[in-house]
Amino acid sequence: MKLKDALEAFLLVDRAESTRRTYSRFLTAFVNSIGPDRALEVVTSADIAGFVNDMRQRKVKYENHEWRPRMQGPLSSTTVYKNVKMIKTFFKWCVDHHYLAESPADFLVNKKPVRPLGQGKACTDEELEKMLDMVRHKPRDRAILMLIAYSGCRAGEAAGLQIQDLDLGDTSAYVNGKGDMRRRIYFGEDTSEALAEWLAIRPAASHDYVFTSVRDDHAPLSAWAISNVIRRISEDAGLKRTLGAHSLRHRVGLTFARSRVAPRVAQFYLGHTNIQTTLEYYQDVDESDLRRAGQLLGPESSDWQEEAKQNPAAKLLKPRTGSDG
């Protein structure tokens, strides 16, 4: 089997469309670099090592990206990690389907980068406040921003939201998540009011999608367009960094973590199939989080005393005295 034929078969696997596009974009470039007409079984570890080494030394990023312009600069450690992960996934799939006896990518050590404290993805409260102020007179963009910021839904879920799936009185809606999983999302009354304000002036269209373009055809917004709306708002608000829809989802997870919402609850709220993904959202911490955590350990803490009253099990956090360590 040729390398390009193996990739074609791999891309036929049923997965989320955004995931399939990501795999296709990167792995096609990888296969073209290795040699698309080469026999799968003659691809060596040295071939892969050479490609990965070149990738780490690359001076240009966002080549052939769907929406980001090409620019000078090395690939981030996170991008390299994700790309190596895709290579390993592809060859493991080839082994699992008996196209290969063993994976030539098994030798790759791929440790996930650890961000320094305070350098996570989550949008901060201050950043969100500035973004909300920027769209106070733009009903559509305000509704998009508030829906994602407070429901934690994905850009693709917001794009696929239809009018009949909204229950503004109940401050909830049904969306189609990853893998076409139907789930319910929740938001507050302010978000419900923002959605109602947009729907009141939403132009007539030949479809029932909530969010439409401003062009004459009023086509439904794609996931890419929804994400671009968020990015543009963050830039117009003068933030020091450009934020996307995923930064708003991370903010939801981090808010839950700081409020001690059970990870299992957060998992269902965010629509994660794997709780490990939820826990990764919880890791977006800074120095202040560590200080607050430490304060919980002291019996003099008012927070600790209140929790002890409400939950006797919290007394287990009280520091032990004596020489038993």
C-alpha positions in Angstrom: 0.0 0.0 0.0 1.2 3.5 -0.9 1.6 6.1 1.8 -1.0 8.4 0.2 -3.5 5.5 0.0 -3.1 4.7 3.7 -3.7 8.4 4.5 -6.8 8.4 2.2 -8.2 5.4 4.1 -7.3 7.0 7.5 -9.2 10.2 6.6 -12.4 8.2 5.9 -12.7 7.3 9.6 -15.9 8.8 11.1 -14.8 11.8 13.2 -15.7 15.5 13.8 -15.4 17.5 10.6 -13.1 20.0 12.2 -10.8 17.2 13.4 -10.9 15.6 10.0 -9.8 18.9 8.4 -7.0 19.3 10.9 -5.7 15.7 10.2 -6.0 16.2 6.5 -4.2 19.5 6.4 -1.2 18.4 8.4 -0.9 14.8 7.4 -1.2 15.6 3.7 1.8 17.9 4.1 3.6 15.2 6.1 2.9 12.5 3.4 3.9 14.8 0.6 7.2 15.5 2.4 8.0 11.8 3.0 6.8 10.8 -0.5 3.2 10.0 -1.3 4.0 7.2 -3.7 6.4 5.4 -1.3 5.3 2.0 0.0 4.0 2.4 3.5 6.2 -0.4 4.9 9.4 1.2 3.8 8.8 4.5 5.7 11.5 4.5 8.4 12.1 6.1 11.7 14.8 8.2 10.2 12.3 9.6 7.6 10.0 10.7 10.4 12.8 12.0 12.6 14.0 14.1 9.7 10.6 15.6 9.2 10.0 16.3 12.9 13.5 17.9 13.2 12.7 20.2 10.2 9.4 21.1 11.7 11.1 22.1 15.0 13.5 24.4 13.1 10.8 25.9 10.8 10.8 29.7 10.6 7.3 30.1 9.1 4.0 29.2 10.7 0.4 29.0 9.6 1.3 27.6 6.1 -1.8 26.5 4.3 -4.0 27.3 7.3 -7.7 27.7 6.8 -7.9 31.3 8.0 -4.7 32.4 9.6 -2.3 34.3 7.4 1.2 32.9 6.9 3.7 34.7 9.1 7.4 34.5 10.2 8.2 32.7 13.4 8.9 29.2 14.8 6.1 26.8 15.6 5.0 26.8 19.2 5.9 23.8 21.4 2.1 23.1 21.6 1.8 23.0 17.8 4.8 20.6 17.5 3.3 18.4 20.2 -0.1 18.2 18.4 1.6 17.5 15.0 3.8 14.7 16.5 0.7 13.3 18.1 -1.1 13.2 14.7 1.9 11.3 13.2 1.9 8.7 16.0 -1.9 8.4 15.7 -1.8 7.8 11.9 0.9 5.1 12.1 -0.8 3.4 15.1 -4.0 3.3 13.1 -2.0 1.6 10.3 -0.8 -1.1 12.7 -4.3 -1.6 14.2 -5.6 -2.2 10.7 -2.8 -4.6 9.8 -1.2 -2.4 7.2 2.0 -2.4 9.2 3.5 -4.9 11.6 4.9 -2.1 13.8 4.8 1.7 13.9 7.9 3.6 12.7 6.8 6.5 14.9 6.9 4.6 18.2 10.3 6.0 18.9 9.0 9.6 19.1 8.8 10.9 22.7 6.0 13.4 22.8 5.6 15.2 26.1 2.8 17.7 26.4 4.2 21.2 27.1 3.5 22.7 30.5 2.5 26.3 30.5 4.0 28.6 33.2 1.6 29.8 35.8 -0.6 32.6 34.6 0.0 31.9 30.9 -3.1 29.7 30.1 -5.6 30.0 27.4 -8.6 31.1 29.5 -10.1 34.5 28.8 -9.9 36.6 32.0 -12.9 38.5 33.5 -11.3 41.8 32.6 -10.8 40.7 29.0 -14.4 39.5 28.7 -15.6 42.8 30.2 -13.7 44.8 27.6 -15.1 42.6 24.8 -18.7 42.9 26.0 -18.2 46.7 26.1 -17.0 46.6 22.5 -20.1 44.9 21.2 -22.8 46.7 23.3 -24.3 48.2 20.1 -23.8 45.1 17.9 -26.7 42.7 18.7 -25.5 39.8 16.7 -21.9 39.9 17.9 -23.0 40.5 21.4 -25.4 37.5 21.3 -22.6 35.3 19.9 -20.1 36.4 22.5 -22.4 36.0 25.5 -23.7 32.6 24.3 -20.2 31.2 24.1 -18.9 33.0 27.2 -21.7 31.8 29.5 -22.8 28.5 28.0 -19.3 27.3 27.2 -20.5 25.9 23.9 -18.1 25.4 21.0 -18.0 27.6 18.0 -19.4 24.8 15.8 -22.3 24.3 18.2 -23.1 28.0 18.1 -22.9 27.9 14.3 -25.3 25.0 14.1 -27.8 26.4 16.6 -31.3 26.8 15.1 -34.2 29.0 16.3 -36.4 26.0 17.2 -33.7 24.7 19.4 -33.7 27.8 21.7 -35.8 28.0 24.8 -35.2 31.5 26.0 -37.7 31.3 28.8 -35.8 28.3 30.2 -32.4 29.9 29.4 -31.3 26.8 27.6 -30.9 25.3 24.1 -30.1 22.1 22.3 -27.0 21.9 20.1 -25.2 19.2 18.1 -21.8 18.7 19.6 -18.8 16.7 18.5 -19.7 13.4 16.9 -23.2 14.7 16.3 -23.9 14.2 20.0 -27.1 16.1 20.9 -26.8 18.0 24.2 -28.3 20.7 26.2 -26.5 24.0 27.0 -27.4 26.5 29.7 -27.0 30.3 30.0 -28.3 33.2 32.1 -31.1 35.6 31.6 -28.7 38.3 30.3 -27.7 35.9 27.5 -31.3 35.1 26.8 -32.1 38.8 26.5 -29.2 39.3 24.1 -30.4 36.4 21.9 -33.9 37.8 21.9 -32.6 41.2 20.9 -30.7 39.7 18.0 -33.6 37.6 16.9 -35.9 40.6 16.9 -33.8 42.2 14.1 -32.4 39.0 12.5 -33.0 39.4 8.7 -35.4 37.0 7.0 -33.4 34.0 5.6 -34.1 30.7 3.8 -32.9 28.8 6.9 -33.5 28.6 10.6 -30.0 29.0 11.9 -29.8 31.7 14.6 -26.6 33.4 13.4 -26.4 34.8 9.9 -23.9 36.7 7.8 -24.2 40.4 7.1 -24.0 39.7 3.4 -27.1 40.0 1.2 -27.6 36.2 1.1 -27.7 36.1 5.0 -26.1 32.7 4.9 -25.6 30.8 8.2 -22.3 31.5 9.9 -19.8 28.7 9.9 -17.8 27.6 12.9 -14.8 29.4 11.3 -16.9 32.6 11.0 -18.1 32.4 14.6 -14.5 32.0 15.8 -13.5 34.9 13.6 -16.2 37.1 15.2 -14.7 36.4 18.6 -11.1 37.1 17.4 -12.2 40.4 15.8 -13.9 41.5 18.9 -10.8 40.8 21.0 -8.7 42.8 18.6 -11.1 45.7 18.4 -11.2 45.7 22.2 -7.5 46.4 22.3 -6.6 43.3 24.2 -2.9 42.4 24.5 -3.6 39.0 22.9 -6.1 37.7 20.3 -8.7 35.4 21.8 -10.8 32.8 20.1 -14.0 31.0 21.1 -12.0 28.3 22.8 -10.5 30.8 25.3 -14.1 31.5 26.4 -14.7 27.7 27.0 -11.5 27.6 29.0 -12.8 30.4 31.1 -15.9 28.4 31.9 -13.8 25.4 33.0 -11.5 27.6 35.1 -14.4 29.4 36.7 -15.9 26.1 37.7 -12.6 24.9 39.1 -12.2 28.1 41.2 -15.8 27.7 42.5 -15.1 24.0 43.4 -17.7 22.7 41.0 -17.3 18.9 40.7 -15.3 18.0 37.6 -18.1 15.5 36.6 -20.6 18.4 36.5 -18.2 20.5 34.5 -17.7 17.6 32.1 -21.3 17.4 31.2 -21.7 21.2 31.1 -18.9 21.5 28.6 -19.9 18.4 26.6 -16.7 16.5 27.1 -16.8 12.7 26.4 -13.6 12.3 28.4 -13.2 13.8 31.9 -9.5 14.1 31.3 -10.2 16.8 28.8 -12.2 18.7 31.5 -9.3 18.4 34.0 -7.0 20.0 31.4 -9.3 23.0 31.4 -8.9 23.1 35.2 -5.2 23.5 35.0 -5.3 27.1 33.7 -4.2 28.4 37.1 -2.0 31.3 38.4 -0.3 32.2 41.6 -3.5 33.6 43.2 -5.1 30.1 42.8 -2.3 28.5 44.7 -2.5 31.1 47.5 -6.2 30.6 47.9 -5.7 26.8 48.0 -3.1 27.2 50.7 -5.4 29.4 52.8 -8.0 26.5 52.9 -5.6 24.5 55.0 -5.5 26.9 58.0 -8.3 26.5 60.6 -8.1 30.3 61.1 -9.5 30.7 57.6 -13.0 32.0 57.5 -13.6 30.0 54.3 -12.4 26.9 56.0 -14.6 27.5 59.1 -17.7 28.0 57.0 -17.0 24.9 55.0 -16.4 22.9 58.2 -19.9 24.0 59.4 -21.5 23.0 56.2 -19.5 19.9 55.6 -18.1 18.0 58.6 -15.8 16.1 56.2 -13.9 19.4 55.6 -12.4 19.0 59.0 -10.1 16.5 57.5 -8.3 19.4 55.9 -7.3 20.7 59.4 -3.5 20.4 59.8 -2.4 17.6 62.2 -0.2 18.3 65.2 2.3 16.1 66.8 5.4 14.2 65.6 3.7 11.7 63.3 4.6 13.9 60.3 
